[in-house]
Amino acid sequence: MKQYYQFDEWNIIENSFDAHYHEISESICSIGNGYMGQRANFEEQYSGKTLQGSYMAGVYYPDKTRVGWWKNGYPEYFAKVLNSTNWIGININIDGEALDLANAEIGSFSRVLNMKEGTLTRSFTASLANGKQVKVDAIRICSYADKEIGAIRYAITVLNGDAELTINPYLDGDIKNKDSNYDEKFWDAVDSSNTADLATLTIRTRKTGFVYTSAMKFQITQSGQPLSLSPIIENKTKFVGHTVTVSAKANQTTVIEKIVSNVTSRDHNEASLVSVATELLNNAFERGFDTLLAAHIAVWANKWNESDIIVDGDVAAQQGIRFNIFHMHQTYNGEDSRLNIGPKGFTGEKYGGSTYWDTEAYCLPFYLSTADQKIARQLLVYRHNQLERAKENAKKLGFTKGALYPMVTMNGEECHNEWEITFEEIHRNGAIAYAVLDYVRYTGDTSVISEFAIETVYEIARFWEDRVHWAARKGQYVMLGVTGPNEYENNVNNNWYTNRVATWTLEYALELVNFLKTNEPGAYTIWEKQLGITQTELSKWQHIIDNMYFPYDEELGVYLQQDGFLDKELIQVKDLDPSQLPLNQKWSWDRILRSCFIKQADVLQGLFFLGDRYDLETKKRNFDFYEPMTVHESSLSPCVHSILACELGYNEKAYEMYLRTSRLDLDNYNNDTEDGLHITSMAGTWMSVIKGFAGLKIESSTLSFNPFIPEEWKSFSFKVMFRGALLNVQVGANSTHITNESDHAVQVILSGKRIEIPAKQKTTV
């Protein structure tokens, strides 16, 4: 781990080229718009180590998982986000020699991700083996104003004499995934067309049958004037390209503007894909690169106006939080309820790009506070739309009723290929139910309960009823053979967090039933019949709630992570030889599972979720016991610990954990950034500031803040949306200012004091 990128408030700046960091930078500087995304690969060819990545939301392939040790109920496949048509390619030859930075002598080099404007720029000078010296300036966008449009401006200048440039813009669908088995390719050719001014390429995924069409146009100018071109047309299987040769004088800049449309059968009729792609492309091309860029920047300006966090006095922290917010916006925009948030977003292929419980546990709060509530609502709709698949998942494991939401999914069906995760990490079910509470509590929108959320929560509760059993010797209900959030323990009995979130779900299901009975009796009657609600069932749930077993140690005053936790050799991380870390790269899995070391918040995750039910002393005892044994080798770990540390007044620990989560990828903490970014951890970074340093909570339907400022900061400010209001909160060393930017008065609780802020007014405490 080292600081590689220059500290800057709005930009990620790579000031020299290091081939060893290239794949990391490809991840870091990825761009996207919630519909498609592109790693920061070079436009021109590069023969060095690279992970070419162009990704389309919702397009996946069900790769096989069935092997010799396959067991009944095991997932049939592992869903992979697919590397799609490489639309950025522009190969360049200068006097017959390829421009390839792996084989050139690089002079200056700069790759910059402009987070304020959502652009990726690159500038370099290079000397080729034939003696030609060139300068290149390139800028690229995945348009946020036109979601199916990508645009590139690529300017090349020969610095030492006249030269002949051969320029080859292309679309390449003959691609593969880095993680494909035996280099298998997942795309088949469908169709292509190529004329002097327009090329289209259509490919189809095997098995899933997604059809993907790209259309390309380009123009070349010199001295501001477009050139009249007669390109050589190339049309191969899964590949279309144009090749033109132009003469360039010394120090004359040749500019290539390439516009591409990318459309899929997820959004358009398959038969119309070519015509749709062509129409979108023609419209974009007519407007031109500058107009497309301006519209794109305008959308980003609006997003930053609503969600920016400003840190004064700590550039590293400022860069870190904006980097995280930027990639959250690039990954998900809430326009399509069929889409969700993959842990790598559009930045890499690891984890299959699928949906995890991370969405509900970490991402939902970001969208609740930074966007219209319909965006967060879509995440609840997504899960409800997959409820039938969740019921099927439960049946595959032998349960007669209820719903088990998948640990990993693309379409609602479980597709994770690790036994201890797929079958045992069932706590994810609780996070799905908790998301309903989180949404309703924050927005006040109870309509989701009667519309669909009662069904989601009720079926999850039925699963928990089936999953626990009565232990006669204990005289209590227990839950055996689970894996909690701490994945460094597998197949344990009575993981406290799992037992707790299961019991809470039963409580919440009863609460929703009573809410409908009281407030919407007509809706209750409908759901009573549809769900088959009986008093016998509800009474059974109450009996489980009243008699659930929670492992606890009276002497230590802490909840036990699982029944046998205190039988382990209890060692703190500080007493480990640093050469042994990270454990997941140095120790055998057997040794890790037998150790006391914790990957991420487990008991503490429960105290974070259900924080209003536990006093500070309880949180303190458990934090003091578990955090010193936590190695934070999950990207989701530092944020929860930072938030709890803020609440406990452990300011140094809170800031340490914040820096770790905010710069996790920028500083490559886990030595894995080249595989893609940790998108859901980025949501945790946002929570670290808003729920941690600002102390945001909901108390009696009122937004509450209990802020403190890290010593390293002079001040920080942020905006949050809450029930139709937009609040600008500024936290300084001695005072907090809240400006109500909305048209109606808003009540807030600030440091325990309830105040009303009139419309368009500012309050200082």
N, C-alpha and C positions, 0 to 999 in steps of 0.2 A: 504494500500500500504506500502510495506517495502522492503528493500533489503534482499532477501532470498538467492540468488545465489552469490557465491564468485566472486569478480572481477578478471577477467583473460582475456588476450588479445585474446586467441584462443579457450577457452573452457567455457562451461556453467557447473558449478560445484555445485552439491548438496552434501554437506558434512555430512549430517545426515538425517535420515528419519523422516518426519513429515506427518502423515497420512492426515492431513488437507490440505497439499500442494500437495498430490500425483497426483490428477487429473490435477493440474496446471503443474506439472513437466512432466506429460504424454504429455501435449500439447507442452511445451517448447522444450522438447528433442525429438520430432518427427523427423523421418528420411524419405526421399523419393528420387525419381529420375526422376520426371516428368511423370512417367508411373504408379507408385504405391507409396503408402506411408503407414507408420506405426506409430501409437502413441507409446510412450515409456512405454508400458505396460510391466509387468513382464513376463518372459517366464514361470516360475513356477506358480502354482495356487496362487491366492490372493483373500481372501474372504472379504477384506475391500472394501471401495468405490472406484470404478474405472470406466473409460469409455473405454471399449475395442474398439479399432478402427484400422481396416485394410481397406484401400481404394484403389480402382482401378479407374484410370482416365477414365472419360466418361461413367461410369456405373451408372445408376440412376433409380429411380422409380417414377412414376407419382402419388403421393398420392392425394387423393380426397380433393377438397376445397369446393365443392358445399354444401352449408348449407341453412338454412331458408331464409337468407337475400341475396341470390344470385341474381344478376341482369344481364340483357342482356349485353354481351360483357365481363363478368367477366371470368377470367382464369378457365379452367376446372380442373386444377390440380396444385399442388405445387411440383416441382421436387426436389427429395432428393438424395444427394450422398449416396451411400449405404455402410454400414458396410459389408465387405466381409469376406471370409473365414479367420479365425484366423490361420495363418500359423506359428506363432512363438512358439506355446505351447510346453513346455517340463515339465511335472509334475514329481516331485521328491518325493519319500518316503524314509526315513532313518529308518531302523529297524521298519518298519510298520507305522511310523508317517509321515504325509504329511508335506513337507516344505512349510510353509505359513507364510509370514512375518506379517500377521494380527494376528497370534496366537503365534508367537515366540518372544523371548526376543532378541532384536536386539542390537548387540555390535557396531561395526563400520559399516558405510554405505556410499557409494559413488556412485552417478550416474553422468556420465560425457558425455556431448555432445561435441565431438571434431569436431569443425567446419572446421578446416584445412583439416582433412582427411575424414570427413563425416561419422564418426563412433559413435555409442552409446555404452558406456561401463558401467558396473555396478559391484561393489564389495561390499561384506558385510560379516559380521560374525553374526551368530545367534545361540541361544541356544533353543533347542526344549523341549517340556514338558517331553519327555522321557530321558532327560539329555544329549542327543547328541549335540555336538557343531560342527558347520560346517562353512566353508568358501567357498564363491562362487565368481568367476570372470567370467563375461560374456561380449562378444562383438558381435555387430550385425550391419549388413549393408543392405541397399537396393541398390544393385550394380548399380553404374552409368555407368559402362562399359558394363554390361549385364542387360538391363533394366527389364527383366522378372525374374531375379534371386534375391532371398534373402538368406542370409547366417548368421548362428549363431555359435559361439563357446562358450560353456558353461562348465566351469570347476568347479568341486565341490570336496572339501577336508574335510574329517571328522577329527577333531582336537583331539578328546579325545577317542581313541580306535578304534578297528575294527568295521565295520558295514556292513550291507547288504543294498545296494541301489537298489531301484526299479525305473526304468527310463521309462517314458512314453511320447515319442514324438508323436505328433498327428496333424491332420488337422481337424478343426471344422467349418463346414459350417452351423451349426444350430445356427445362430446368429441373432440379431435384432438391429435395430437402437434405440438410446436413445429417439428420437423424434417420434417414430412410434405410430400411433393411436391405443389405446387399446392393446398395445404390439403386434401388428400385425407383422408377419414375412414376408419378401419380397422375400425369396428364396425357390425354390422347388428343391428336390433331382432329379438328372438325372442319375448318374452312379457313381460307385466307384470300385476300385480294390485294392487288398492288397496281397502282397507276402512278403517273409522274408526280401527282400532288397529294395522294392519299393512300395509306396502307392500312389494312385491317387484318387482325389475327384472332381466330376463335379456337379455343381449346376446351376440353371437357375432362372433369375428374373421373377417374375410374371408380367404380362402386357407387359413390354418392351422386354422380351425374350432374354436378354443378357445371354450368357452361359460362365461360368467361371470354368476353370480347374486348380487345383493345384496338383503338384507332389512332393513327399518328399522322400529323402534318408537321412540316418544318419550313423555315425560310432562312436564307443566308443573306446578310448585308455586309457591305464594305463602305466605309466613309458615309454611313447612314443611308445608303441606297441599296434596295433589294437587288439581288443578282438574278438574271434570267438563267434558269437551270434546266438541264436535260439529264436527269439522274439515270444511272444504270439501275435497273430494278432487279432485286434478288427475292426470290420466292421459293423457300425450301420448306420441308416439313417442320411445322411449329416455329417458323422463322420468316419474317419479312423485313426487308431493308432497302434503303436507297444509298447509292454511292455517287458522289459528285466530286469533281476535281476543279479547284479554283486556284488562280494565281494570286499570290499575296506579295506585296512589296515590303521591303524592310520597314518595320515599325508600323505597318498598316494592320489595323485590327479587323479580324473577320469574326462576325457574330452569327452564331447559330441559335435560332429560337425553335425549340421543339415543344409542341403541345400534344398531349395524349389524353384520350378519354378511356376510362376503364369501367365496364358495366358487367353485371352478372345476372344469371337467371333467377337469383334470389329476389331481384327487384323488377325484372322486366320479363315479358314473354320471350321464351327462347327464340322463336321465329323472328322476333323483331330486334334482336340484340345488335345486329350489324347496322340496321337503320337508325336505332337509337344512339348508338355510339357515334355514328357518322354525323347525325344532327347535332349532338352535344359538342362534338369536336369542331364542326364548322362554325357554330355559334361562338365558341371560345376563341377560335383562331381569328375570326373576324374582329373580335374585340381587341385582341392583341395582348402580348405579355404584360405590358405596363398596366393596362386596365385590370387584368386578372390579378396582378400583384396588389394593386391598390384596394380592390374589393376584399382580398384575403387579409390584408393588414387591418382593414376596418373592422372585420369580424374579431380579430385578435384584440384590437383596442377595446372593444366592448367587453370581451371576456375578462381582460385585465382590470377594467374599471369595476367589475363586480366581484373579483376574486383575489386581487393582488394582496400580498402581505409585504409590508415595507419594514425593513429592519435598519435602524440607524446605528452605525458604529461598528458593524461586524460584516464585512463584505463577504466572507466565506459563508456565513449563515444566510445572508441575503441571497447569494447566488444559489445556495442549496435549496431554499424553500421555493424560489421561483422555478428552478429546474423541476422540482417535484410537481408543482401546480401545472406547469406547462405540459408535462407528459400525461397528467391526468386528463386534461382537456383534449389532448390529441387522441387519447385511447377510446373515450366514450363521450357521446353527445346526447344520448337519450332519445334520439329520434326514432329508433327502431326497437320495439319491445322484444324482438327475436334475438337481440344482441346483448352481450354482457361484457364483463371486464376480465380479460385474460391476464394472468400474473406477469406476462412479458409484453402484453399489448401487441403493438406492431413492430417490436424491436428485435425479435429473435424467435426461435422455434422451441426452446426448452419448455417443458411442462405441457407441450402440445398446444399452447395458446388457449387452453380451455378455461371454463369457469370453475372457481373454487369457492369455499366458504369465505374467502378473503373479501369478496364483494360485500356481503352483508356485515361482516365484522369490522371492516376497515374502510371500505370505499363509500358506502351509503352516506355517512355523515358529511363527507366533502360535498356531495351533490345536493344534499339537503340545504346546506348553508350558502352555496355559491351559484345556484341556478334555480330557475323556476321549479316549483315542487313537482310539476309533471315529469321532470327528468328523473327524480328519485322514484316517483311512482312507477315508472316503467320497469325499474328493477324488481319491484314487487310483482308486477304483471308477468314479467319473465318467468319467475318461479311458479306462479300459479298456472301459467300456460303449460308448464311441464309437470303438473301434479300427477297426471295419470301415469307418466313414466316413473315418477317417484313411488307410486303404489306398486308398479311392476318391480322396481328394485327391491322393495320390501318382500314381495312374494318370492323373488329369486332366492332370498336368504331363508325362506321357510316361514315367514310371518303371514298370518292369516288376514291381517287388516293393517291399516295405517300406511303412512308414506315415509320412505327413507330417501331423502334427497341425496344425490350423488356427491361424492367427494370431488370428482372431476367430471365435467360433462361438456358437450357441445349442443345436445338436443334434449337433455333431460335424462338420458340413459347413462348409467355408470360406465365409465371407460378408463378407470385407473387400474394400473397393472401391478400394484404392490398389495399383497394380502393384508398386511397389518394396517394399511391405510384404508383400502376399499371396504373391508369388513368390520374393522374395529374403531376407526376414527369417526364414530357416529355422532360425536358432539356437534358436527356441522349442522345436523337437523335443528339444534337449538338456536344456532345463529340465524337460520332462515326465519324462524318464528320471532326471534328478537328484532329482526329488521322491521317487522310489522309494528311492534311497539315503538321502535325508534322513529319510524315515519309518522305514526299517529301522534305521538307525544310532541314531536317537533312542529309538525304542520297544523295540527288540530283537525286534520281531514279525516273524519270518522267514516266517510262514505265508503272507503275501501273495505271496511269491516263487512258491511252488508253486501257489497258488490261481489267480493271474492275472498277476502283475507280470512274470514271465519273458516272457510273450507280448508285453506292452507294450514292454518294453525291447528284446527281440529284433527286433521288427518295425521299431522306430526305427533300430536298428543296420543293418538291411538297407537302409533308405533311405540312410543315410550311405555305405554301400558303393557304392551306385549313383550318389550325388551327386558323389563325388570322382572324379578321373581321374588317370592316370599321365602326368606331364609328362616326356617323354623327355630334353629338354635339361637339366632339373633333376635327373633321376633320382630324383624324389620324387612323391608324390601332392599334388595341389593342388585348390583349390575356387574356382571363378570365378563372378563375377556374383552377389554376395550383398550384403545389407545387415546390418551388425552391430547390436548394441544402440544404437550411435550413429546415429540416423536422420538426422543431418546429413551422412551420406555414403551414397550409393546406388550399387548396381551396381559394387562394388569387387571386387578379386581378393584372395583369401587374407586375409580378415579373421581376425586372430589368434584372437579369441574363438570364432568359428564353427568354425575348424579345430580349436581345442583342445577344445571341448565335443563335437565330432563324434568325435574320437579317444578322448576319455574315455568316451563312450557305448559305443564298440566294446570298450574295456577292461572296462567294467562288465558288458556282455552276456556276455563270456567268463567273468568272475568268477561271474556267476549260474549259468551252465551248469555250471561246476566245483563250485559250491556244491551244486547239486542232485545231481550225479553222486556226490558224496562223502556228503552228508547225507540225501538223499531219493532213492535210486536208483529206487524205484518211480515216483515222480512224474517223474523225469527220463525214464524209458522212455516214459511217456505223452506228455510234451511233445516228446521227440525225434521221435516218430512224427507228432504233430499239427503241429508246426512244420516238419518235414522237415529237422531239423538234420543237417548233414554235416560231416565233418572238412575237406573241401575249402573249405567256406564259412568255417569257423572259422580255417583257416590263412590264407585271404585277408584276414580281419579283422586277424589278427596282422601280416601283411605291411604293411597300411595303417598300423597303429599304429607299426611300426618305421620307416616311411619317409614319414611325413607331413611336409610342409613348414610351418614356422612362421617367418614373417618376423621378423627380429631384427637389430638394429644393434649391432655389436661395440663401436664407439666410444662410443656412449651407454649401452650396456648395458641396452637396453630392448627389449621386444617391440613390433613395429610394428603399429599398428592395422590396416594393410593395406599391400600392396606399395608404393604410391606415396605414403605419408603424408609422408615426409621431403622429397618434391618440393614440398610446399606451403610457403607463406610462414608460418613459425611465429611467431605473435604470442600473447602472453598476454592474458587477459581484462582484467587491470589496466591494460593499455596502450590499451584501447579507450576512445573517448569514451563516457561513460555514457549519453549521449543515443541511442546506437546500440542500447541494450539495452531490451527483449529482442530478440534477433536475429530471432526468428520473427514479430515484429510490425513490424520496421523494415527488414529486408533482403529482397531478392528471393530466391526459392528457389535460383536459379542461383548467386547470390553465396554463399549459405550452403554449398552443396554443394562449392564450390571452396575454401572456407576451411578452416583447421585447427581451427575451433572445434567442440567436442564437446557434444552434447546431454546425455548421461548416461554413466555408467560403461560402458566397453566392454572394453578390456584389463583394467581394474581389476575389472570384473564377474567375469572369469575368475579373477583372483587372489583374489577374495572367495570364490567357489564352491569352488575347489580350493586353499584357503589352506594346507592341511597339506602341499602338495607344493612350496611355495615358501618360501625363507627370508626373513627380515625385510629383508635388504639388497636382494634382488630387488624386493620390494614397495615399498621406499622409493624406489629409482631410478625405477620406473614411476609411482608416485604423484607424485613431484616433477616428472616430465616431463609427465604428462597432466592432473593436476588444474588447474594454472594456465591451461590452454587450455579448461577445461570451463565452460560457461555455466549448467549445471544448469537447463536449460529443460524438462526432464522432471521430473515429480513424483517419479519413481523414482530420481533421481540423488543427492540429498543423503544419503539413508540409507546407501548403500553407501560413500560417501566418509567419512561419520562413523565407521562401523565400522572401516574401514581406518586412519583417522587415530588412533583410539583405540589400535589395535594398534601403531602406529608411534610413539606418544607425542606426537603433534601435538594436544595437548589443546585449544588455542584453536580450531583448525580443526574438531576433533570437535564442540565445543560450538556453533560457528557453524552447521555443517551440521545438527546436531540441532535447533536452534531453527528453522531454515528448513523442515525437514520436519515438525516437530511443529505449527507454526503456519501451514503452507502455505495452508490454507483460511481459518482464523480471521483471518489478516491479509491474505488475498487476494493472496499473492505474485505469482501468475501472471495476475492480472486476469481470472480466468475462473470464479470460484466460483459465480456466478449460474447456470452451466450444470449444477451439481451438484458434489459433493465428490470428492476423489481417494482413494477407499476403499483401493486397493491400496498407495498411498503411506503410508496410515495404518499398515498392517502393517509397512512399512519403518521408521516411527517407533518402533514397539515394538522392532524389532530393534536400532535405534540404541542404546536403553537396555540391553537384555538381552545382545545380542551385542557391543555396543560398550562402553558404560561398565562393564557387569558382566563382559564378556569371556567369555560362555558359549560353550563348545565341548564336543564329545564326544571324549574321548580314551580309547581302549581300552575302549569301552562304559561309560565313567564320565563323569558330569557334571563339567565343569571350569569354574572361575571364576577370572578374573584381573582383579579390579575396580580401577577408579580413580574418583574423584569429581570432577566439575567444580568449579572454584573458586567458582562462583556458588551452589553447593548446600552445605547443611550436612550432609545425608545423603540417601540414597534407599533404598527397600526395595521388594521385589516378591515374588511367589510364582510358582513354576514347578512343574508336574507332570512327573514323570519316572519311568516304569516303575512306576506304582502308588504312588509317593510324592509327597507335597506338601511342598515346601520353602519356607520363608519366609526370604528373604535380606535382611539389613540392612547397608548399606554406609555407614560413617562415615569421617571424615577420617583416623582412625588405626587402625581395626579393622573387621572384617567379622564379623557374627554370622549363623549359619545355624541355624534351628530346623527340626527334622524333625517335621512335624505328622502323620506317618503312623504306622502300627502296626508297622513293621519298621525295622530298622537300614538306613542308606543310606551308601554310600561316595561321597565327592566329592573332587575335587582343587581345593584352594584356594590360589591364588598359588604353584602348583607343588608343593604339599605334599598328599599323599594322607591323608585322615582319614576315620574312620568315625563317623557320628553315630547314636547309639542312638535307638530309637523314642521320640517325645515329648520329645526332649532338644534342648538348644541348645549349639552349639559356637562359640567365639570365637577368631579369629586376628587 
